[in-house]
């Protein structure tokens, strides 16, 4: 297993795997006191390692974020990914390693995220946005499937940045869908009030403002559905989950 803080560790992992294609992601929320520069450095480390393995690796896919270069500058977790994208394009050109970028929207997994204080409790579904504000979503499964398509088809996707979204819902619509799937009347509510985000998680506060004012409006759902035709919408995702966070199965 590689340590993203250690370029030589990444090199060793790539060499041991004998991989000719590499997919990677950086995680803002895994970083202690995260900043744009700290997350960007993790990506730079991976790219530097790939450069050292350019005799072995021929194509790279980076999992970034939709609207990364269109969001307000206050959202550091978006612009750090832009920095990585730009560094990748610049540095890999010199060693003739091709690259692609997948840019997912909000995760359906955020609807059942006990680690971050939002478990899917019986009769309730929560997210950070107002109930009447539509937001585009994708499941982690479909991020994986889309990444695999980009990874396995460098001839088609080299040098391309692909937005990844499969569905769009308001909070009210999510509650209606969960009601139908679970057999339990469900209501939508905001998971964390914005004033709490302002006080304690300022980056998320700016992110929610972005979701409610703009929020991936131009991201093309139909285009990504062609890449992953067996995509999950919210109903499919709830069906696959099949239970509340406490383990009680849906009716």
N, C-alpha and C positions, 0 to 999 in steps of 0.2 A: 504494500500500500504506500502511495506517495504522500509526502508532506508538501502542501502547496506553498509553504513558507520557505522551502528548501529546493532550489533548482536542481541540485545534484540528486536529490531523492527522486524527483520526477524523472530525470534522465535514467536513473537506475530502473525505475518501474517500467518505462517505455522499452528499454533494452531487454528486460526480463520477459516482457509480454510478447516481444517480437511483432508488435502491432505496426501495421503500415498506415492505419488511419486512427485518428484520435478525436474523441469528443470530450469537451470539458465544460464545466460551469463554475462560477464563483458565487459565494453566498455571503451577502452583506451581513445577514443576521447571525452568522457564525463568528463574526469578528468582534473582539473586545473593543468597545468604544469605536465603532466603525466610522470611517471617513472615506471620501471619494478616493483619496490617494492610497489608502490601505487596501481597499478591494482591488483597485487597478493593479497594484503591485503583485497580487496573487495571480492575476491573468498574465502579467508580464513574465512572471516566473515560469509559467507553463509554456508560453511562447518561446522563451529563451531555451528551455529544455528541448522543445521540438526542433529548434534551429540546430542544436547540437546533435540531434538524431535525424537530420534531414537526409542522410544516406539510407534511412530506414522508413521514415514517415513521408507519405506523399499527399495526404489530405487531412484537414482539420475542420471540425465543426464546433463552434462556440455557442453555448446557450445563453443568450443575452436577454433583452427585454423589449417588448413593443414600445414604440414612441420614445425609445431611449434618448434620441437626439432631438426630441421635440418637446420634452417635458420642461417645466420650470427648472432653472439652475439650482434652486433650493433642494431639489430631490437628488441627493448625492448618489443614491443607489442606482439611479438611471445613468447619470453621467459618468460614473466609474466604468460602466459597461461600454459606453461610447469610447472612452479612453482605451479600453482593451481592444475593441474592434479596430480602432485606428492603428494601434501598435501592431496588431496582428497583420493587417494589410501591408503595412510598411516593412516590417521585419521579415515576413515570410516570402516577400517578393524576391529578396536577394538570394534565397536558397531554393527557389522554385517549388515550394510547397503550396498547394492550393488550399483555399479556405472557403467556408460557408458560415452564415450566421442564422440561427433560429431565434426569433423574437416573440416569445409567448406573452400573452395578456395575463389577466388575473387567474389564479388557480382555483378550480372547483374544490380542491383539497382545503382551501381556506375556510370552507363551510363546516368542516369538522377538524378543528385544529386545537386539540386540548392542550398541547404544549404551549401555545400562545394565548390560552384563556378563552378559546371559542369551541368547546366541544359541542357536538350535535346532540342536544338534549331533546327528549321526547316532547313533541308538540311545538318545537321551536326551531327556527333557522335564523342565523345572524350573520351579518357582514358589516363592514365599516361605513357603508354608504346609506343615504336616505332611501326609504322604501320605494319611492317612485322614480328613482334614478336608475336607468338601465346601465349595465356594465357587461363587457364581453369577458367570456371565460374559456378555459381549456383545462382538461384533466392532465395529470402527470403522465398517465398512460399514453395519451395522444402526443404529449411533448416527446416522449420516448419514441413513438412510432414516426413522428415527423423527423426527429433527429436521425433515425436510422435511414430514412429515405435520402436525406441530404448526405449522410456519411457514405452510403453505398452507391451514390450516383454523382460523383464529382464532375463528370463531364457535363452534366446538366446544371448543377448548382454551384460550381466554382465561382467565387467572387460575388455571390448573391446573398442578400439579406431577406429572409422569408418571415413575414409576420405569421403568428400561429394563434388562431382563435377558432372555436367550433360552435359557439352559441352566445346568446345575449339575453339577459333577463333583468327585470326590476326585482327588488326585494319581494314585492307582493307576488310576482310570478313564481319566484323560487318557493315561496310558502305554499302556493297552490299546487305546484308540481310535487312537492314533498308530501302534501296531504293525500294526493292521488296514489303515490307510490307506497306510502307507509300505512295508509288506512286510518291515520290519526289526524284530526284537525290541527293544522299548524299555523303559527303566526310568525311574521318577520319582525325583527327588531335590530337596532344598531348594537353591535357587539361592544364597542367602547366609545363613550361620548367624546366629541371632538375636543372639549376643553381639557379632558384627561390626556389626550394625545398631545395637546399643546404643552401641557405641563411636564409630561414625562417621556414622550416618544415624538419629538418634534418632527423627525423625518416622516413618520407615518401621518402626522397632521397635514403636512404639505402634500403627501401622496393622496390622501382622501380628498383634499381640495381639488387636486388634479382630476381624480376620478369623477367628481361631481360636476366640474365645470367643462371638462373636455372628454377625458376618459376613452381613448382608443377609438374615437369616432370614425376615422378613416380606415381602420383595420378591416381587411376584406375576409369575411368568414367563408364565403363560397370558394375563394381561391385555395384556402388551406384544406377545406373539405375534399377538394380534388386530390390533394396530396395524401390525405388520410381519409379515404371514403368510408371506412367503418368507424368513424369518430363517435365519441360519447357526447351526448347533450346532457343536461342536468338530470332528466328522467333516467337515462341510462346509468349515469353515475350513482344516483341514489339507489337504483335497483341493484347495481353491483355491490354497493356498500351493504345494503340489506339489514342494517341494524343501527340502533342509537349508540352513542358513545359508551354507554354502560354495558353494552353487549346484548341488550334486549332486542330481539329480532322484530322487524316490521311485521304487521299483521298480514 
